[in-house]
């Protein structure tokens, strides 16, 4: 008899997660592999992610749909809440995974007429092989949506406007109660930026003791106090900003012809490390194609860089070499 035990992590592993190579934290994907790479691999569990919306909010909602699709593919419980849109309609427009094996392994609502009558003992057991959707970081197709039967079979809770509190016992779900209180506070008159900041701190404190991740979008372009925006960024674990070119002079600039906006990294998670690990270049941009949303380092188009270099070489003020003057035929040419 021996007391030898194999070393390793005996904690239960959550589907769709992996340990970070830099901090050792268990991380989850946001649904966009290029953005995961910028955030040092992914989002640590128990973190609050704040996304500063673009002027029209289109790309911020797109990031939310990717994040929710990642949760559905990994069979995570979802809690969706919104003040300006129907949360139920948001879950019906989630991009579908490109891998057909992942799509086939997603749960679906089985009709009542397919209930087992002979082998009734196996009715509650999972059917088929283990799901193939448990790997970290999926690729999704924006032109196709996840089937509605999969959405109905998933564990998704929506939080619309609850209005005044009803008579009876309080809700047992603390996160749902907090979101309901956030909606009531947001509709009250007063300093909206201070209210959002207090809610962010409470939500971050609540997430610390759980294995959940919250992604919140805030229209900070409507705020007039830059100090309030800075304090909101400090209240989050990860803070990203989206600057869309839509409706701006940058949309007609040849330097941004290949992109749809800029991505600002205001704050990255620094849990279990001395300092956060930022990418080498802070010049990041995003672009949306018919089937894909991607984030990459901002580069000038090749034709624009060649034109700029040619203009510098052929400019009238190009300095001469040796005893040659700046213009041809000068008195110092010999």
Secondary structure, 3 states (H helix, E strand, C coil): CCCCCCCCCCCCCCCCEEECCCCCCEEECCCCHHHHHHCCCCEECCCEEEEECCCCCHHHHHHHHHHHHHHHHCCCCEEEECCCCCHHHHHCCCEEECCHHHHHHCCCCCCHHHCCCCCHHHCCCCCCCCCHHHCCCCCEEEEEECCHHHHHHCCEEEECCCCCCCCCCCCCCHHHHHHHHHHHHHHCCCCHHHHHHHHHHHHHHHHCCCCCCEEEEECHHHCCCHHHHHHHHHHCCEEEEEEECCCCHHHHCHHHCCCCEEEEEEECCCCCCCCCCCCCCCCEEEEECCCCEEEEECCCCHHHHHHHHHHHHCCCCCCCCCCCCCCCCCCCCC
